[in-house]
């Protein structure tokens, strides 16, 4: 056959013919490695003879920062050219004329304003750390440009320049930061999976690493889709290959008999072939490119949702998951709108639109119900199990074997070192196999992923005030709801905290604050060794008590407001009777200074520099005649070093401790055992506290970090840094009010990963804080000896 091509630009025929002849000679070489080497040489020669056209700059005042050779990655095709970055723009100018992407853009190059960049990621491309992907949106599936560099140093230099620019404009995003947002309901399941895919090197521009999403629905035969029935859903704790018990047994038998390296599944859950299987109706050119100009056999095409699911359950080599399009809003991949001739099936029917399950009235309805299923309570409660398999700790090693989640070694990062293969034919064949077989995402988590916080009983508790059975006590329910609403309102306005009054009643740093339920009396401890009682109403100091000549470290009021308990550096805990104005009891329970105390349900919890936290049972005497009350030691929680702070969960079944060396330990008090031990600070842990729902622990350290740990898994899911230590804090699970070394009060948005407000306060470090139940009043104490009273101004 003869083909005639007409060039848009005259006078270029000789150059085009010369290039065609060179490529023809390369294609006639016997060995694949030699072909690749010759084509690379032709390309590099052309790149060396050209450079970026500086006339394309958006402004004459732009300053060039760097220029290098690179390729723009699109599905199945990379386009060579020149990358250029200035003080305001990133450019890519293609070497090869005007490929389709530039025709669509109606521009001869890609130009991205740095100020518009929202996310930037280093990428593996062909298992090599040479890729860079740039996004100008927060949640979009596709990036604005994906570049592959010839030299890693070029990629890293460009990344560093853009990342440095972004530091002043965009908060850095990590998997842990997204996890906290997802747990707290700020990200949908769909958005969270998109972000995890992006962080794990998955990209729409790379079909061998296309974003992977789970099958979540397991019912494609019913006429109605019941999302309240757990039986409607796929088991998210198992990979697709393990969903059919009989098939799994056959695969495991083969696995046991297989020599090393062993694998359970001979095909992957995500590969270019599987992606194009789903997308053939909107991207037929990619399918034709991948399969040498032919569509697949008509009976093996994406004909039916139910058939595809059944084959994934029963097929000997079919273990594929889904792609994001199944949970999007574009139905075009389900409809043969291009009227493609995709062949005739054995039954005689032509391959046309995808056959939908009975419960879907239309393609739009199918996608809507799929989205509803993905965001359902069942999936929200179990999605972490699938994340463990694909992005988490069950992806590799012994945990992967136990979860029946072992794929071919070539699919894993580090499974083969291409640079160690000297034979060019073998290297090209290996790379081709890797790219076509599919790749496992980069591992993001090495510990069990925390589950999502779902308001399981919200629908039951909300309408209770209208329930006939509780109609006689509506006030209590309404009061609780009102209190919760007032707390939420207060925390949303916490940046409006204003100093109301201040008093200097101590001679050294204030170390503890306790307030009576009426709010009229404020008790404080100090390094000056005194316990003070201050009247808020008269603004007068009412009492000053000294138990020894050593500093007092913290204080609390027992229920009933009759007794104040103080901890001391003299190794003791003192009980002071307010009514009788005298020391009521002394607990001599430690071998070194007592650093912090807590109280709940007639139990005292004391932390000490002697490396222990002790749990005591006992009711202090109310009458002076029975002063020497016997305290029983219930448990001793041993640490390796000094314990500087402790805090209890709301139900007091958990305790968190922070040590001098930066370790945060979560204890199960019912068994006096360690749940998790997390070395998350590089210096002393200054303060720790559970979130109101006890699902997270926040810790502040001398290293300036605020760290959030998931209680269930022990995973560090968020970390924010300030330029100075945060000595103490209050938080509602989302926002934090902290007291800094310099005396400022800082308001942190944990979910947004930023400091929202800085409030001028003390002239020295803020050392302790107290907040009322309505979260509308705050009292702080500092090294400047001041006691400051703050109020919210709405």
HELIX and SHEET records of a PDB file:
HELIX    1   1 UNK A   13  UNK A   27  1                                  15    
HELIX    2   2 UNK A   32  UNK A   48  1                                  17    
HELIX    3   3 UNK A   54  UNK A   56  5                                   3    
HELIX    4   4 UNK A  100  UNK A  105  1                                   6    
HELIX    5   5 UNK A  114  UNK A  116  5                                   3    
HELIX    6   6 UNK A  152  UNK A  166  1                                  15    
HELIX    7   7 UNK A  175  UNK A  183  1                                   9    
HELIX    8   8 UNK A  189  UNK A  199  1                                  11    
HELIX    9   9 UNK A  207  UNK A  209  5                                   3    
HELIX   10  10 UNK A  230  UNK A  232  5                                   3    
HELIX   11  11 UNK A  240  UNK A  242  5                                   3    
HELIX   12  12 UNK A  245  UNK A  257  1                                  13    
HELIX   13  13 UNK A  272  UNK A  279  1                                   8    
HELIX   14  14 UNK A  284  UNK A  290  1                                   7    
HELIX   15  15 UNK A  298  UNK A  300  5                                   3    
HELIX   16  16 UNK A  305  UNK A  314  1                                  10    
HELIX   17  17 UNK A  324  UNK A  327  5                                   4    
HELIX   18  18 UNK A  331  UNK A  334  5                                   4    
HELIX   19  19 UNK A  363  UNK A  374  1                                  12    
HELIX   20  20 UNK A  377  UNK A  390  1                                  14    
HELIX   21  21 UNK A  397  UNK A  402  1                                   6    
HELIX   22  22 UNK A  409  UNK A  411  5                                   3    
HELIX   23  23 UNK A  418  UNK A  420  5                                   3    
HELIX   24  24 UNK A  424  UNK A  437  1                                  14    
HELIX   25  25 UNK A  458  UNK A  462  1                                   5    
HELIX   26  26 UNK A  463  UNK A  466  5                                   4    
HELIX   27  27 UNK A  468  UNK A  473  5                                   6    
HELIX   28  28 UNK A  474  UNK A  492  1                                  19    
HELIX   29  29 UNK A  494  UNK A  496  5                                   3    
HELIX   30  30 UNK A  624  UNK A  626  5                                   3    
SHEET    1   A 7 UNK A 109  UNK A 113  0                                        
SHEET    2   A 7 UNK A  89  UNK A  94 -1                                        
SHEET    3   A 7 UNK A  77  UNK A  86 -1                                        
SHEET    4   A 7 UNK A  64  UNK A  74 -1                                        
SHEET    5   A 7 UNK A 145  UNK A 149 -1                                        
SHEET    6   A 7 UNK A 128  UNK A 135 -1                                        
SHEET    7   A 7 UNK A 119  UNK A 125 -1                                        
SHEET    1   B 4 UNK A 497  UNK A 504  0                                        
SHEET    2   B 4 UNK A 786  UNK A 792 -1                                        
SHEET    3   B 4 UNK A 777  UNK A 782 -1                                        
SHEET    4   B 4 UNK A 766  UNK A 771 -1                                        
SHEET    1   C 4 UNK A 510  UNK A 515  0                                        
SHEET    2   C 4 UNK A 521  UNK A 526 -1                                        
SHEET    3   C 4 UNK A 530  UNK A 535 -1                                        
SHEET    4   C 4 UNK A 540  UNK A 546 -1                                        
SHEET    1   D 4 UNK A 552  UNK A 557  0                                        
SHEET    2   D 4 UNK A 563  UNK A 568 -1                                        
SHEET    3   D 4 UNK A 572  UNK A 577 -1                                        
SHEET    4   D 4 UNK A 582  UNK A 588 -1                                        
SHEET    1   E 4 UNK A 594  UNK A 600  0                                        
SHEET    2   E 4 UNK A 603  UNK A 608 -1                                        
SHEET    3   E 4 UNK A 612  UNK A 617 -1                                        
SHEET    4   E 4 UNK A 632  UNK A 638 -1                                        
SHEET    1   F 4 UNK A 643  UNK A 648  0                                        
SHEET    2   F 4 UNK A 654  UNK A 659 -1                                        
SHEET    3   F 4 UNK A 663  UNK A 668 -1                                        
SHEET    4   F 4 UNK A 673  UNK A 679 -1                                        
SHEET    1   G 4 UNK A 685  UNK A 690  0                                        
SHEET    2   G 4 UNK A 696  UNK A 701 -1                                        
SHEET    3   G 4 UNK A 705  UNK A 710 -1                                        
SHEET    4   G 4 UNK A 716  UNK A 721 -1                                        
SHEET    1   H 4 UNK A 726  UNK A 731  0                                        
SHEET    2   H 4 UNK A 735  UNK A 740 -1                                        
SHEET    3   H 4 UNK A 745  UNK A 749 -1                                        
SHEET    4   H 4 UNK A 754  UNK A 759 -1                                        
END                                                                             
